[in-house]
């Protein structure tokens, strides 16, 4: 009979992810010898991702390298972490033959519980599992507070453990800093990140400082911090995500696209990063690159909770422009099935309505195109009509106007949308790119931004508000990266953010969604988390921490 490593281990569910059958068998045998009652297997990272999206495991043993696969164990963990698909209680251990310190350190810094270098013994695995379990029990109150969405309490508990130098104080400092970013208490976040960087030269601490600088509107300083970090850690993909956000905020779209290309090259199987590259390439007018990236996203991620249906909408635009009716039918078919699965999703219905406009053009059904356009135009002033919807409507109107179809209200619709959303140069730039197929619409967008800018320059009555505009704008422009609208609540077709978040933002904040929303890293991550209670969770990249608590 197997011995019991700890009392309730017989109820433990484990997942072994390894492409080598012999290694899988050895690891499974070690787990059973510890007393683990249920062990599942996956030979590929993509199969493991599907299992982890649909089931809960207490322990995951994942190999770092998979033959004949672009996705590594690190890529898998990165995507799961970004989309909040790991419950707090899951112990994630990376098993790797990579003796290089850089790769092992990268894995260890990415929300891992532990890692093992091959060859290893059963005793070494036991030690890692027990250490991870102990850490989660010690920090249990912090993660329980996060699970209950009591972020202020969780941050305070982290702060106290850090100040008292209690057990795992460095780990608590990291969690606390991310919580403070989430709460927009940026000076407290910076203080903790600086303390961590002084105690240990961890790349995530320097990245955290750059994120604080970004959220504070210190774009040039954030750029310098990120350039230094990338110089030290050229394979640290998360750094490129944040650099891309900074470059978009600075209006340097070409540089941002190049940055996202680099991130995708580093992690070619990352659904969220492929989507970012494809979406930005679309708005930059690089149709071939956008089509390639977004089609790859569909191939590897369509069934994943990390997949965002906005990718399908952009593909319908691209296929409409190419007059590729077969590819268009495939893309809109995926959208229709997504709506069938989640008919309650207002966002998915709006995405499909956008595609219906294009369907009318492709099939030469004028009535369909006009009716779908009017349906969307009637929603322009709705509270949940966000930046994504605005850009999609403008892009669709630009294509409809290029046909023989007449839309007498087209100019008025463009002006209304632009006045509502052109609160920043980044917003105006992205909406202008969406309008580019019809230059008169692009001019209307630019004019609306100029009017908005001149109006704010003449507003001398509210200096306090102007002083805080950049900070509020930065808070609204968090990318995540994700890095992706699916990350808003951990699944495609997400509804608006939790009520708690909406109360914390002024109506204008919700209206003036800037350009980074189009890259689907809105709020720097996702609000969803598949946990025991199925409750919504805080933004993933804003809480760039392991989504797990006491095992």
Secondary structure by P-SEA (a helix, b strand, c coil): cccccccccccbbbbbbcccaaaaaaaaaaaaaacccbbbbbccaaaaaaaaacccccbbbbbcccccccccaaaaaaaaaaaccccccbbbbbbbccccaaaaaaaaaccccccccccccaaaaaaaaaaaaaaaaaaaaaaaaaaacaaaaaaaaaaaaaaacccaaaaaaaaaaaaaaaacaaaaaaaaaaaaaaacccaaaaaaaaaaaaaacaaaaaaaaaaaaaaacccaaaaaaaaaaaaaaacaaaaaaaaaaaaaaaccccaaaaaaaaaaaaaacaaaaaaaaaaaaaacccccccccaaaaaaaaaaaaaacaaaaaaaaaaaaaaaaaaccccaaaaaaaaaaaaaaaaaaccaaaaaaaaaaaaaacccccccaaaaaaaaaaaaaaaaccccccaaaaaaaaaaaaccccaaaaaaaaaaacccaaaaaaaaaaaaaaaaaaaaccccaaaaaaaaaaaaaaacccccccccccccccccccccaaaaaaccaaaaaaccccccccccccccccccccccccccccccccccccccc
